Amino acid sequence: MSKLERTRKELAAFLKSRRERLAPTDVGLPSGGRRRTPGLRREEVAALSGVGLTWYTWLEQGRDISTSSSFLDNLAQALKLDAAERRHLFLLAHDRLPPEPGKTYCKVPPLILRLMRDLSPHGTYVLNLRWDVLAFNEEADRLFGFNRHPPGQRNLLWMLFTDPALRERLVDWDNQAAQMLSSFRRDYAHATQEADIQALVTNLQKASPDFRQWWNRHDVDAPCQGVRDMKMESETISFEHTSMTVDADRHLRLVVYAQRIE
């Protein structure tokens, strides 16, 4: 059996299982009394997804038909798929991951807060797609001065371009800021429909000539990692830094700064 044939078979089984776990009342339909089989009928899923019954039936039977991203999103909503199931649907139907709906704000899970404490004395903080600093430890505050800003204004990108103290702290600020901005653009692409991230970019273009100039270059870089030199009191200290995804569905990233050991 070829990969394509196997994937269609898995897609058919997956759709059938997701359809059968739902009751009509789960999707706002009347119960309609007793049913011979559990879950929704194919015609109900087709109607909820905005396609014809024959076309959906062929899809659930694993036939060789093409699907658009917009239809798969409609189908994911109709079947009440969570984020992991939605990704699985796209992989089976398109052989690639879907565009993720960006979430720019959410709470940090308690386990991540515990991990940050365990990583002390390294500086750690948590970012969302908008680069709001949702949590940080004491060492990260010493490095970046997060507590100088009210909780609702702790945004790393805003601080990078408008906080003179942070600008002074970063050695070779021009190159470091440009690199961080190009890394931010990757996250921006996930959340371009969010009003708050649009407002952040608009306000920064007004507040910072450097941001306005570099933003219009459309540079895109890999995630920030490597070595960053920072002026700490009377000396310059090198920090190795990296980031790791700690919650893919909520787009949370843990950033770690560790003093470099020569």
N, C-alpha and C positions, 0 to 999 in steps of 0.2 A: 504494500500500500504506500503510495507516494505521500509526501508531507501535506500536499494540498488536499488530497482525499481524506487523510486523517484529521486535518484541521476542520474541514467541513463537517465531518462526523461529530467531532467534539463540539463544534458550534451548535449543531442541531440538538445534541443532548443537553448542552448548557441552556439554550433558550427554552427547551421543554421543561427543564427542572425549575427555572426561574418563573415560568408561567404557572406551573402547577402549585407553587408555594403561595400564590396570591389568591385571596378571596375577592369577589367582586366589590365588597364594601371597602377593601383596602385602597381601591382606585376610584371611589366615588360612584360605583354602579350599584343598582339594586341587587339584592341577593338572588332573586328569581327562583326561590324554592330549591328543591333537591336537584343535584346534578349527577350525571352518571360517572363523571371523572372529576378529580379535585382541581381546584384552581380556576384560572380564567380560560375562556375559550379562545381559539385562535382568532376568530373574527373580532373579539373584544380587544385583543392586543393590537391587531391590525388597525382598528379604528382609533385606538389611543395613540398609535404611532403615526397615523396619517397616511397609511398605504392601503392598497387593496388586499383582500383576503387571499387571493391566489398568489400574489407576490410574496406575502409573508409566509404562506404555507410552503412555498418553494424554499424560502430561506431556512425555515425550521426543518425541512426535509434534507438539507445539506446540498441543495442543487447549486450549480455553478452560476450564480448571479452576482452582479456588482452592487455594492452598497456605498452610499455617501456618508461623510462624517456627520452631516446634519441629521440624516435618518438614524444613524446609530445613537446619536445623542437623544433623539426623540424616543427611540426604543429603550434606552437605558432609563429614561424617566418613566416610561410606561410600566416597565418591569420593576421599578423601585430599586435599581441597582445602587450599591454603595460605590465609593471611589475605586476600591480594589476590583470589584466586579465589572465596573465600567472599563477599566484598563484591560481586563481579561477579554471582554467582548470585542474591543478594538483589535487586540492581538489576534484573536481567532478570525475576525471578519476582514481585517485590513493588513494583518501581519506587521503592524506597527502600533506604537502607543498613541493615544489620542492627545490633543492639546489639553493641558490641565487647566481647569477653571481656577484662576488665581484667587487666593484668599490673603488679604493684606493684614488682617488682625485676628488673633486668637489667643487663648490662654496657654501658658506653658504647663505641661503635665508635671505633677509632683516629682516623678522619677527623674526628670531632667534637672529640676532644681537640686535634687539630692546629688546627682552626678556632678553638677557644677561645684557643689561644696566639696565633694571628694577629690576634685581636680585641683583644689587650692594646694600650693600657692600660685598656680598658673592663672593667668587672667582668662576668664571665660565669659561670654555673653551669648544671648540668643536673639537672632534676627528673624523677622518674617519677610515676605516678598517686598514689602515697602521699605525694608531696612529700619523699621521701628525696633528699638532695643527693648525687648519685652522682659528681660531679666539679665542680671549681671552680678558678679561677685566683687569683693573688695579690691582685688588686684586689678580687675578690669576697670574699675572706677578710678583707681590710681593712675592707670595708663591713659584713659580717655576722658575722665572728668564727667561721667554720665550724671552724677548728682548735681552738677551745676545747672542742669536743665530740669524743668518740671516734668513729671511722668508723661504727660501728653505730648511733650515736645522732644522726647529722647529719640531722635531719629539720626542714625549714623551719617547718612548722606547729607542731611541738613547741617549737622555739626561739622562735617568735613569741609564744607564750603562757607560756613558763616561764623564758626567759632575761632577767634584769633588764637586762643590758647592751644587748641588742638592743632591748628596750622603751624604754630611755633614748635610744637612737640615733635611733629613728624619731620625727620630729616629728608631732604629732597622732596618737599611737599608736592611740587608740580608733577613729578613722575608718579609718585604714590597716589595722589588724588586722581589723576587721569586713569591709572590702572584700576582703581577701585570703582570709578564711575563706569568704565567699560564692563566691569563685572556686574554692576548693578543692572545694566541694560538687559542682561539675560533674564533677570527676575522681572524686570518691567514688562518684558514680552509676554510673560505668563499672566499679568494682571492689568493689561492696558485698559480693560473696561471698568476698572474700579475707579470711582470718582476721587477717592482720597489719594491714590498714587498719581493721578493726573494733576490734582491740585498741588502735590509736592513738587512735581517737575515744573509746573507753571510758576509757582512761587520762587523756586530756585533760579529760574531763568531771569526773573526780575531782581533777585537779591544778589546774584553773583555773576559778574561778567565772565569769569573763568568757566563756570558751569555752562553758561549759555553758549560759549564758543565750543567747548568740548562736546557738549550734548549734540550739537549739530554735525559733528564728525561721524556719528553713528558707529564708533568703534565698539567691537564686542570682544571681550577677553574671556579666558578661562576663569574658573573660580579663583579668588585671591588665595594664594598660598606661597610660602617662601620665607624670606627674611626681611624684616622691617626694622630700620634703625630709629630709635626714639631718644630724644633728649630728656633725660631724667635728672633733675636737679643740676649737678655740676658735671655730669658725664653723659656720654652717649652709649646706650645699651642696645645690643642687637637681640631681637626676638624672632624666633621661628613661629610662624603662624599658619594655621590651616583651618578648614571648616568641614563639618560633616553634617549630613542630613539626619535629623533625629526624629522627624515626623514628616514623611513624604506627603501624606494627605493634607496636612495643615501647612505644608511648606515652611517648616521650622528648621533653622540651621544653627548649630552650635559652633561658635568660633572660639579657638583656643590660641592664646599667646603664651609661649614658654621661652624664658630667657635662654639664649643660645649658649651652649657650652663648647668652648673651643677645644 
